[in-house]
Amino acid sequence: MGLTPMMKQYFEIKDKYKDCILFFRLGDFYEMFFDDAKTASRELELVLTGRDCGLEERAPMCGIPFHASSGYISRLVAKGYKVAICEQVEDPSAAKGIVKRDVIKVITPGTYVDGNNENNSNIYLMAVYEENGVIGLALTDISTGEFKTTSFNSLQTTLLDEINKVSPKEIIVDINTSESLLHEISLNCNALLTKKDLSDFRVKEEDLISQFSEVEISNLSKESKISCMVLLKYIYETQKMSLLNINYLEKYDIVNYMTIDGSSRRNLELTENIREKSKRGSLLWVMDKTSTSMGGRILRKWIDEPLISKAEIDKRLEGVEELYSSIGLNEDIRIALRDIYDIERIVGKIANGNVNGKDMVSLRTSLTKLPAIKDLLSTCKSPLLKDYFNSLDTLDDIKNLLLNSILDDPAIGVKEGNIIKDGYSEEVDELRKAKLHGKEWIAALENSEREVTGIKSLKVGYNKVFGYYIEIRKANYDSIPEGRYIRKQTLANAERYITQELKEMEEKILGAEEKLINLEYNLFLEIRSLVSKEISRLKNSARIVGNLDCISTLALIALENDYVRPNINEDGIIEIIEGRHPVVEKVIGRGEFVSNDTLLNKKDNRLLLITGPNMAGKSTYMRQVALITLMAQLGSFVPAKTANISVCDRIFTRIGASDDLAGGKSTFMVEMWEVSNILKNATSNSLVLLDEVGRGTSTYDGLSIAWSVIEHISNNENLKCNTLFATHYHELTKLEGEIEGVKNYSVAVKEVDDNIIFLRKIVKGGADQSYGIEVAKLAGLPKEVINRAKDILDNLEDNTYKLEKIEVNNQLKEEVSIDKEQIAEVKEDTKEIIDDNKVNSKTQDDIQIDFTFVEKESLIKELSSVDILNLNPMEAMNKLYKLVSDAKKLI
């Protein structure tokens, strides 16, 4: 047996799209076969059936109605699948043999623009190309037409920073990319990795020039050009066309924006909270009061890419301040913005050829608001708002075209008619009159037939299968005049008839309707073509509207939340008076949040060492400083009474920790990796937040690491950056005065009747205790556990460690007590111990030491090499007894 002709056609097409689920059009359904059917059945919860295919076994099969395909495609793409849409490309009624079919589009996570993108965020497709130690990166959102590129030295961390920043849905990489890098990319984002053989990829300058201008590509690196071409080729392969809205290439340099690595983005919860991965509880949630989709996307970019140019930051702040000070003007602007739809995505649909009448009405509505916005901007004085006024094109010609041509409530489908306005086309008007005349004749026929037959329930109806008909119910059969009607269809309770006259009128009406539908469709294509020629103008106005929306929003939230304009400096000074955490304040209420001051100046207040109990607010305070700095650099007012913010090139955070099981890293390894990344990449202009460094290991190991990190940050000439360092190691408070720039701060706590109250206030000076048991009590640990913990703490704090049954000098002692302070003094008192030939102990008889077996210098050397700080009490005890034993042998 051989495959049926249809199955042969299926396999010929499927062979070209092996990495896709093939939606194979059969009549009114998309069918999937074999492995595709099994996958779709599982992922979409469809019934798996079978179909004869010419083989011994039936082909596994499942299907979906073509008119309901969007939801199914969306679900597959969301799970990382590619879907190839295979349509019938000829009229089945005119086909000779099997109907011709071909793939008209491939839908992938990075190219899916037809879904319901509720949050209006960007859908990025990225290409990465590396050669000779340089990475070229290109990025596009085909739904908005955004297309940009950059290149940089091939540092894995830089690439991962960019990926974390834009969160692409799909990344095209070279098939020869190392598995380790692919693994790191997978851990940092949920993007689909599409592998292509780029080893022999060649760029033709004319191909880039045909899409962009020669000026735009003139200064691109070879690697950037290749990454751009990889994207353009992939878009053409999947969309089966070049996209008109991708007509401008933006070159950007990563050094022009603040760098925030993936870990810091998560820790600061910039665009989503850590727990639920949702917008609520993030900085974006607090700040996003935008009125337009364009504004929402731009505001997110501003949060992801804070500026590092003082001039550009101040220019934004001046624009915000002008609208902040002119409440009425800002309110009028926001009223106008509310009626503006997503112009960028409508333009994308025009470029893709899938725009409909309702989209055109939305575009028209949006354009009608532009003159009012331009008029409002005409009075503005700040340079930024004046730029918006001068650059905003009100697009009156396009607006008038759409006003004159498209109905106010057109049909959704562009091939259904009812889309062109009366008066736009004489031919359309005439056909509508003919159609209307026919409908009037039908209505008159119904009335006349009722009078002739006396059947009041007689009606004239229409359906697509049988056309127009006269319907008479069974109860009235006896009233039908003989020979008046021709029977057409029998129903259970009625008969349907026609007359010759009705048949002739049907042909006139349907002929007019068919001509009208075709004419309206062709006119709509002409209108679409005219609008598509102005895509660059439309995109430019959409961009200005989006930017204005962001400035207006920043003014609004500043007014609503009592924010203040920050002063921007380049002197390394971060001085915040009564600063507040923007998100926590929003959650708990303005009046409930305790504000705090901050002074960092890269000199005598370079590293703030913050101690205090858990839950007291150390982490919140540190994040607050970082968020205020970031908000200032994106051009926003900030939650404080006053703020003087120095421009930072990077913000680093090491706050919180958890196991990275997928990456094979323990909690402590994750912590150390983050610290390592900070120490390697921070500069003197960075802001560093370190919380509880060293807590993931033993006490002395952790203390040593934390101590060393502080020294490195403070003493390294290439670093010495502003740092907030929270710790529970109270021993580190001794570093104030020992290391330049280290200052002790703590979180104030009030004790009331054996209970503690967290005051959430940062004060000068180190904390004298951790209040760990009190925190455990607040957490609800059983009373007996709390009481036992207090007993153990009391014993530990009386500075005596007791060991039972220790053999000393070949005699079994029941109990030996060694004072902790005495252990710490061994190193300093070595010479005295040897000279006096004794070891002092509070509860032990003197032990005589005779130097007869080991030379005095050897013992001194061993004693001098003991690192007391890196020994736990038991290790210190054992070391001391070994030294005592060795010393006794010399007596």
Secondary structure, DSSP 8 states (H G I E B T S, - for coil): ----HHHHHHHHHHTT-TTSEEEEEETTEEEEEHHHHHHHHHHHT---EEE--SSSS-EEEEEEEGGGHHHHHHHHHHTT--EEEEEE-S-GGG-SSS--EEEEEEE-TTT--SS--TT-----EEEEEEETTEEEEEEEETTTTEEEEEEEE--HHHHHHHHHHH--SEEEEETT--HHHHHHHHHH---EEEEE--TT----HHHHHHHS-HHHHTT--HHHHHHHHHHHHHHHHHHSS--TT----EE--GGGB-B--HHHHHHHTSSS-TTT-SSTTSHHHHH---SSHHHHHHHHHHHHS-B--HHHHHHHHHHHHHHHH-HHHHHHHHHHHTT---HHHHHHHHHHT---HHHHHHHHHHHTTHHHHHHHHTT--SHHHHHHHHH----HHHHHHHHHHB-SS--SSTTSS--B-TTS-HHHHHHHHHHHHHHHHHHHHHHHHHHHH--TT-EEEEETTTEEEEEEEGGGGGGS-TTS-EEEEE-SSEEEEE-HHHHHHHHHHHHHHHHHHHHHHHHHHHHHHHHHTTHHHHHHHHHHHHHHHHHHHHHHHHHHHT-B--EEESSS-EEEEEE--HHHHHHH-GGG---EEEEE-SSTTSEEEEE--TTSSHHHHHHHHHHHHHHHHTT--BSSSEEEEE--SBEEEE-----BTTTTB-HHHHHHHHHHHHHHH--TT-EEEEESTTTTS-HHHHHHHHHHHHHHHHH-TT---EEEEE-S-GGGGGGBTTBTTEEEEEEEEEEETTEEEEEEEEEES--S---HHHHHHHTT--HHHHHHHHHHHHHHHTTEEEEEEEEETTEEEEEEEEEHHHHHTTTTTHHHHHHHT----SSS-------SSS-HHHHHHHHHT--GGG--HHHHHHHHHHHHHHHHTT-
